[in-house]
């Protein structure tokens, strides 16, 4: 799969909506189980959203950090 074209602004399409819904679900389950979820985030971001490996890894780390911060705040 080709890497995403980052020169265009973000558009809401079915890829984006599916990715957001799945990431929120996986993040919730991962946070309640006490694991990060990176093993699921990276393939998900590559397959559904079309990100490259470096972009998927960076976004996965940001999602894991955000999830842990929310968990600590609660």
HELIX and SHEET records of a PDB file:
HELIX    1   1 UNK A   14  UNK A   33  1                                  20    
HELIX    2   2 UNK A   38  UNK A   44  1                                   7    
HELIX    3   3 UNK A   45  UNK A   49  3                                   5    
HELIX    4   4 UNK A   53  UNK A   73  1                                  21    
END                                                                             
